[in-house]
Amino acid sequence: MKRIASAFFLFCLALSLVAQNGIKVNFKGSSPTVTDFAWAAFPSLNYEDEDESGDRPWRALENAMTRHSKGLPQEEGVTLTIDSKNGYIMFERVDEEYGEYIFRLEVCYWNESDGKHKLIIFNDMVSYMEGRPCMTETSGIDFFRYNNATKRMEACDAPGFEVDYRCIYELPRKGKDIICTLWNDDGTTKQTVLKWDGKQFNE
């Protein structure tokens, strides 16, 4: 419990610093890509707890993107999808040693209707163990809002909905809506579409 509390405290501290100063997004060209947002956010997402190994979930994506940038093959069982045109990244690692474990991370961004901001979501709530959702103490979904004028992004709350940690969230590679699947104890599911209206998501 002490270890989890310490990790949570450091995570909150990291988000507090992000909220105060924002994160500078470096990019080439007229506007940032989904990979630019990912590189900018990694330092705050990959916070390290002195009681842990430092092997945070988002470090897996960072390592995969580093290999991709150097033209190196991915590690065994790893698939990396970078779709800059649609503003989407997906990292997936399949590990059959632990009973058909599928570990997946997603990044996606949306242009807001005011033309001045973008919403970026980092999703670590889409992993499965033998076909069922698999959540850990590090599972979560993080939200950032990018300001086109300042070229900085800041952590923000989920826009328009409350995160339910019993659910699997699937970000869109195509389209704009999020698919939310609630898994009941009896194995049945209930699916909800969170529809993007240019500012927030509505059920």
N, C-alpha and C positions, 0 to 999 in steps of 0.2 A: 504493500500500500504506500509506503514511504517513497518507493521508487517511482510509482505512478504519479503521486502528488508532486514530486520534484520535476518530473517531465512536464506535467501540466503547467506548473509555475513557469518553467523556462519557455514553454510555448506561448503562454500569455504575455510574458515579458517581451518575446520577440515580436508578437503582434502589436504590442503597445509601442515599441520603437518604430515599427512600420507605420502605425497610425500617425505618430507625431511627425515623422520626417518624410514619409513616402519613400518609394523605391524608384531610383532613376532607371529608366529603360533606355539602353543604348541600342541604336539601330542605324542601318544605312538605308538610303532611299527616302521616300516621302512619308512612310508610315511603318510602324513596327509590325513584325509577323508574330505568329504564335510561338515560334522558337525564341524570339527576342523576349517575350513575356516570361517564358519558362526560365531562360538563363538569368533574368533579372530576379526572379522570385526564389530560386534555389537556395541562396544563403539563408533566407528566413524560414523556408520550409524544412531545410535540413539542419535545424537546430540540434545541438549535441547536449546530451545529459551526461554529467560526469559519472553516473552510475551505469551508463549503457555503453555499448560498443561504438555508438555513433553511426551504426548502419541503419539510417532512417529510410523509410519507404521511397521518398523522392530522390534519394541518392542513387537508386537503381536506374531511374530515368535519366538522371544527370550523367551517369556512367555510360548508358547506352547512347545518349546523344553525343558524348565525347568520342566514343568509338565511331559513330556514324560520321562525325566531322573529320576524323582522321582516315576514313576509308577502311576501317578495320571491320572484320566480321563480328556479329553479335555473339554473345556467349550462348552456349547450348540451351535450347528451350526458350530463347528470348526472341520476340518479334517487336520491331519498332516501326510504327507508322507515323510519318510526318506529312500531313496534308496541308501545306501552307495556303493553298487556294481557298480551302474551306475553313481555315483557322482551327485545325484539329490535330492533336497528337495522341497516340495510344501506345502504351508500353504493355506488353503481356509476356509473362513467364509461366510456362507450364512445367510443373514438377511432379512427375508420377510417383516419385519416392514417398511422397506424403499423401497418397491416395487421390490422384487426379486433382491436384491443387492448381488452380488458375489464379495467378496474381496479376491484377490489371490496374493501371493508372491511366487517367485521361486528363487532357488539358483542352480547353475550348474557349473562344472568346466571341463576344457579340458586340456589334456596333449599336450604340444607343441612338434613339430617334432624335435627340437634340443635336447630333452631329459633333458633339464636343467630348464625348466620353466613350469608353469601351468597358464592358464587363468581362472579366477573365475568371474562369473557374478551374480549380485543380481538384480532381476527383479521385479519392482513394476509398470509394465505397462501392466497388464493383468486382470483388474477388469471390471465388467459389471454391468449396471443398466438396468433391464428389457431388457436384450439381446443386449444392446448397450454399447460401451466402456465408461468407467467412469474414468475421469482423475481429479486429484486435484492438489493443489499447491505442494504437497509432492510426486506426482507420478514421477518416474524416473527409470533409469537403470544405475547401477554402475558397473565399471570394475576394477578388480585388477589383478596384475601379480605377481605370486609367484616364488621366486628363490629357487630352490632345495638346493643350496649350503649354502645360508645365512639363510634359513628357515624363510624368511620374505616376505611379500607381500606388494606391493605398488599400489596406485591408478593409473590408466592409462586411456588413451582415448579409445573410441570404436575402435577396431581393424578392419580396412577395410571398415567401413561404418559410415554414420552419423545418429544419432538417430533422428527419426521423431516422434514428440509428438502427431501426429494424428493417430499413429499406435498402434496396439496391438502386443507385441512380446511374442512368446511362446518358452521357452527353451526346449531342448530335454531331455526326460527321457531315451529314447533309440535313438541311432544314434548320430550325431554330429552337425546337421544343425538347424538353428533358423528359425521358421516360422514367417514372418512379414505380418500383415494384415492391409491394409490401409482402413479406413472407410470414404466414401464420404458423403457429406451432404444429398444426396438423399437416403441414406441407402444401396447403393451398395458397394461392397468391391473389393479390388484388393490384391491378395496374392503374396508374393515374398518369395523365399527360399534363406536364407543367408547361403552359403555353406562354411564349415570349411576346410581350406587347410593345417592345421597344424601350422599356424602362425596367420591367420586372416580370416575374413569372406568375401566372394565375392558374389555379386548378380548374 
